[in-house]
Amino acid sequence: MFNRVSVRTASEPLSTAMAFAAVVGVSLAVMTGPAVAQARANAQADQDRSARERIFTRNLPPSGRYVAESGQTFLLDRSGTRILMRFERSSEIWVLRPTPAPRGDMIYRNDAGDQVLRVTPDGAMTLFTSSAPQGAPVSNGGPGPALSAPTLTPVQLWNYIVRQSGRASAALGRLVQVDVDIQPGSEAVAADALTTAVDAVIRMARSSNLREEASQVRRIVITDTGRPGVGFGAGTLRIVINAEAGLAGRPSSARIVRVVAARD
């Protein structure tokens, strides 16, 4: 079964109550043999990657809370096949990818290529952010919960789309249309991708350097049909997710910002 959900905000001023219209269409979709084989190959690759990562993070807890000397606190989850990270007071979950470094260290980057963490073989960790570009030592703050995208039903996803459209509209001072076109089973990744996209737009709208680029976004499209990635053109921010890859199947806010700002 294939669900198409489109949400559009009505042309009312933001100072008044917003009206929303939704169109839901249903058609049939079948996963083909090659698609199943590809999904299995991706799962095996994830397992192999996880085994390599654990060699370099064997002295870290499966999921923990960490505090950097810069004052930033974050959760790091190594319990699954991907290393996940979420900063305190942020909803975005980052998927970190390992790169070997000198002296046996491992550097973890986001999908935009930014260095986020550096971990030594004995588990010592350094955090790199825009506020601490040279790196800040990190200490273990105790155990933390595992990180995952929320589980949503199609109806819950519809309501979620309405809320996210409202957030984007409020940030840009005008109405932003959101269209989600997915098949059942993609709801969690689609919702997370939408949140990440809206967070990116809001962050750009608050930046004096990126506000003009953010103002060009008039429509956000989330779909699971096509090659996974993110593109922007003619006012439409289009994100193609890979639900089989979980959180790794959608772009980070950093990647979205770079695409909208035409810095890639």
C-alpha positions in Angstrom: 0.0 0.0 0.0 1.3 3.5 -0.9 0.2 6.5 1.1 0.4 10.0 -0.3 -0.2 12.8 2.2 -0.2 16.5 1.2 -0.6 19.3 3.6 -1.1 22.9 2.6 -1.6 25.9 4.8 -4.3 28.3 3.7 -3.6 31.8 2.6 -4.4 33.5 5.9 -2.2 35.9 7.8 0.0 34.3 10.5 -1.6 36.6 13.0 -4.9 34.8 12.6 -5.7 31.2 13.0 -4.2 29.0 10.3 -6.4 26.6 8.2 -5.0 23.4 6.8 -6.1 21.1 4.0 -4.9 17.6 3.5 -5.2 15.3 0.5 -4.6 11.6 1.1 -4.3 9.2 -1.8 -3.8 5.4 -1.7 -2.4 3.0 -4.3 -0.6 -0.3 -4.4 3.2 -0.8 -4.2 5.2 -4.1 -4.1 8.8 -4.4 -3.0 10.7 -6.2 -5.8 13.3 -9.0 -5.5 16.2 -6.7 -6.3 15.0 -4.2 -3.7 14.9 -6.9 -1.1 18.4 -8.0 -2.0 19.7 -4.5 -1.8 18.1 -4.1 1.7 19.8 -7.2 2.8 23.2 -6.0 1.4 22.7 -2.7 3.2 22.0 -4.5 6.5 25.2 -6.6 6.1 27.2 -3.5 5.4 25.9 -1.9 8.5 26.9 -4.9 10.6 30.4 -4.9 9.2 30.7 -1.2 9.8 29.4 -1.6 13.4 32.1 -4.2 14.1 34.9 -1.9 12.9 33.5 1.0 14.9 33.3 -1.0 18.1 37.1 -1.7 17.9 37.7 2.0 18.4 34.9 2.6 21.0 35.3 -0.5 23.1 36.0 1.6 26.2 32.8 3.6 25.9 29.4 2.5 27.3 26.7 1.4 24.8 24.7 4.5 25.4 25.9 7.4 27.6 25.6 11.1 28.5 28.6 13.2 28.0 29.6 16.7 29.0 32.2 18.8 27.1 34.4 21.5 28.8 32.7 24.0 26.4 29.5 23.3 28.4 27.7 21.3 25.8 26.0 18.1 26.9 25.0 15.3 24.5 23.9 11.7 24.3 26.0 9.1 22.4 24.3 5.8 21.5 26.5 2.9 20.2 23.9 0.2 20.9 22.9 -0.3 17.3 24.6 -0.6 14.0 25.1 3.2 13.7 26.6 5.6 16.2 24.0 8.1 17.0 24.3 11.5 18.8 21.9 14.1 20.1 22.7 17.4 21.8 20.8 18.3 24.9 17.7 20.5 24.2 17.8 19.5 20.6 15.5 17.1 18.8 17.9 16.2 16.0 19.7 12.8 16.1 23.0 12.9 14.3 24.3 9.8 12.5 28.1 9.8 12.8 30.4 8.1 10.3 33.9 6.9 11.2 37.1 7.9 9.5 40.5 6.5 10.7 43.0 9.2 12.0 46.7 9.2 13.0 47.8 7.5 16.2 45.0 5.0 15.9 42.3 7.6 16.7 38.9 7.6 15.0 37.1 10.7 13.7 33.4 10.8 13.6 31.8 13.1 11.0 28.2 14.0 10.1 26.9 13.6 6.5 28.0 17.1 5.6 31.6 16.0 6.3 32.0 18.1 9.5 34.2 16.7 12.2 32.1 16.1 15.3 34.0 13.8 17.6 37.5 12.4 17.9 38.0 9.2 20.0 41.3 7.7 21.0 41.8 3.9 21.3 41.5 4.2 25.1 38.2 6.1 24.9 39.3 9.7 25.4 36.9 11.9 23.5 37.0 15.5 22.0 33.9 17.4 20.7 34.1 19.8 17.8 31.4 22.4 17.3 31.1 25.9 15.8 31.5 27.3 19.4 34.6 25.1 20.0 36.2 24.5 16.5 39.5 23.6 18.1 37.9 20.9 20.1 36.7 20.5 23.7 37.6 17.6 26.0 34.6 15.4 27.0 33.9 13.6 30.2 31.4 10.8 30.8 28.3 11.9 32.6 26.8 8.5 33.2 24.5 6.2 31.3 21.9 7.5 28.8 18.9 6.3 26.9 19.1 4.7 23.4 18.2 7.1 20.6 15.6 6.3 18.0 13.1 8.0 15.7 9.5 8.2 17.1 7.0 5.6 16.0 4.0 7.1 14.3 0.8 5.9 12.8 -0.4 7.4 9.5 -2.9 9.6 11.4 -0.3 10.7 13.8 2.0 11.5 10.9 -0.7 13.7 9.4 -1.0 15.7 12.6 2.7 15.9 12.8 3.0 17.3 9.3 0.5 20.1 10.2 2.5 21.1 13.2 5.8 21.2 11.3 4.3 23.2 8.5 3.2 25.7 11.2 6.7 25.9 12.6 8.3 26.6 9.3 5.6 29.2 8.4 6.0 31.0 11.7 9.8 31.2 11.2 9.6 32.6 7.6 6.7 34.9 8.3 4.5 33.3 5.6 2.9 29.9 4.8 5.1 27.0 3.9 3.5 23.9 2.1 4.6 20.4 3.2 4.0 17.3 1.1 4.8 13.8 2.3 4.6 10.9 -0.2 5.7 7.6 1.4 4.7 3.9 1.7 3.7 2.3 5.1 6.7 1.6 7.2 8.5 4.9 6.3 6.5 7.1 8.8 9.2 7.3 11.5 12.0 8.3 9.1 9.8 10.6 7.2 8.7 12.4 10.4 12.3 12.7 11.5 13.4 14.0 8.1 10.6 16.6 8.2 11.6 17.8 11.7 15.3 18.0 10.6 14.3 20.0 7.5 12.2 22.5 9.5 14.9 22.8 12.2 17.4 23.7 9.4 15.0 26.3 7.9 14.4 27.8 11.3 18.1 28.0 12.1 18.8 29.7 8.8 15.9 32.2 9.3 17.5 33.2 12.6 20.9 33.8 11.0 21.7 37.1 9.5 24.0 35.4 7.0 21.4 32.8 5.9 18.1 34.5 6.3 17.8 35.5 2.7 18.4 31.9 1.5 15.9 30.6 4.0 13.3 33.0 2.7 13.4 31.2 -0.7 11.9 28.0 0.8 8.2 27.8 0.0 7.6 24.1 -0.1 9.1 21.0 1.7 8.7 17.6 0.0 9.5 14.3 1.8 9.3 11.1 -0.3 10.8 7.6 -0.3 10.7 7.2 -4.0 13.9 7.9 -5.9 17.6 8.1 -5.0 18.1 9.2 -1.4 19.4 12.7 -1.0 18.4 16.4 -0.7 17.9 19.0 -3.4 16.6 22.6 -3.6 15.2 24.5 -6.5 12.4 26.8 -7.5 11.5 27.2 -3.9 11.1 23.5 -3.2 13.2 21.7 -0.7 13.0 18.0 -1.7 14.3 15.2 0.5 14.3 11.6 -0.6 14.6 9.2 2.3 15.7 5.6 2.6 13.5 4.1 5.4 15.5 0.8 5.3 18.5 2.7 6.6 16.7 4.2 9.6 18.0 7.5 10.8 20.9 7.2 8.4 18.4 7.3 5.6 17.8 11.0 5.8 20.1 14.1 5.6 21.2 16.0 8.7 20.3 19.7 9.2 23.9 20.6 8.4 23.6 19.0 5.0 20.2 20.6 4.3 21.6 24.1 5.2 24.5 23.6 2.8 22.2 22.6 0.0 19.7 25.4 0.5 22.5 27.9 0.9 24.1 26.5 -2.3 27.4 25.8 -0.6 27.7 22.3 -2.1 
